[in-house]
Structures are given as C-alpha cells and as structure tokens.
Amino acid sequence: MLPVARIAAVPEYQETFRKVFGGPPNARDLVRAITSYERTQLSFDSPFDRFIAGDSRGPSTTPPKRGWELFNTRCSLQQMPWR
C-alpha cells in the first residue's frame, strides 16, 4: 500500500491533515509533514554527527558504521548533498 493511502486509511490522520493542511492526506502534504517533523530532530554532537563531520574516531560501535555503509551503497537517495 502506498504511504498516502496508508495515512488516509487512519481516521485520526485524516482529521489531523484536514486541521493542519485544510484537506485530506496527499503526497505533497505528507512530505511537508515529514520534513516539518525531521526539522525538530536535532543532535549536533552525537558520535555519528562527529563521524560525519570528519572525526576519524567515528561511531564507537559497528552498527552505526554499517548503517552508514548500507545507506551509501543501497539508498536510492545517493544524490544527497553530503556525498
């Protein structure tokens, strides 16, 4: 099921989308909702943040390193600006 259809199938999300965006869930507003949420997620000084900033020590555990490797080799968003 497509993301918009999944969101539209939940009555609480339908109501919230109408209150916030003035209409039913749609792709444009779903992207706006997700990006608004993501902007609230701030860290700036986690081990992973330091790794991305060039700290050679990187994350202290293997899973974050492996996740970054998978993201860079398999993610469809490989045109992101940090690449």
C-alpha positions in Angstrom: 0.0 0.0 0.0 1.3 3.5 -0.9 2.2 5.8 2.0 -0.6 8.3 1.3 -3.1 5.5 1.1 -1.9 4.1 4.4 -2.1 7.5 6.1 -5.5 8.2 4.5 -6.8 4.9 6.0 -6.3 6.1 9.6 -9.2 8.4 10.7 -7.0 10.3 13.2 -4.6 11.2 10.4 -7.4 12.2 8.1 -8.7 14.6 10.8 -5.3 16.0 11.6 -4.5 16.6 7.9 -7.7 18.4 7.5 -7.0 20.6 10.5 -3.3 21.3 9.6 -3.4 21.4 5.8 -7.1 22.1 5.1 -7.7 18.9 3.1 -7.3 15.1 3.0 -3.9 13.4 3.1 -2.0 13.8 -0.2 1.6 13.3 -1.3 2.6 17.0 -1.1 1.3 17.5 2.4 2.7 14.2 3.6 6.2 15.3 2.5 5.6 18.7 4.3 4.5 16.9 7.5 7.6 14.6 7.4 10.0 17.4 6.8 8.5 19.5 9.5 8.9 16.6 11.9 12.5 16.0 10.8 13.5 19.6 11.4 12.6 19.1 15.1 15.2 16.2 15.4 18.4 18.0 16.5 21.5 16.3 17.7 24.7 18.0 16.6 27.1 16.3 18.9 26.4 12.6 18.8 29.2 10.2 17.9 27.6 9.8 14.4 27.5 13.6 14.0 31.2 13.8 14.8 31.9 11.0 12.4 30.0 12.8 9.6 32.0 16.0 10.5 35.2 14.2 9.8 36.2 12.9 13.3 38.4 9.9 12.5 37.2 8.0 15.6 33.7 7.7 14.2 30.9 5.9 16.0 32.1 3.8 18.8 30.1 0.8 17.7 29.9 -1.2 14.5 26.1 -0.9 13.8 26.2 2.9 13.0 29.2 2.4 10.7 27.5 -0.5 9.0 24.3 1.5 8.6 26.1 4.4 7.0 27.8 2.0 4.6 24.5 0.4 3.7 22.9 3.8 3.2 25.6 4.9 0.9 25.6 1.7 -1.2 21.9 0.9 -1.4 19.9 4.0 -0.7 18.0 5.5 -3.6 18.9 9.0 -2.4 22.5 8.8 -3.3 22.4 12.3 -4.8 22.2 13.9 -1.4 24.5 16.9 -0.9 26.8 15.3 1.7 28.0 12.8 -0.8 
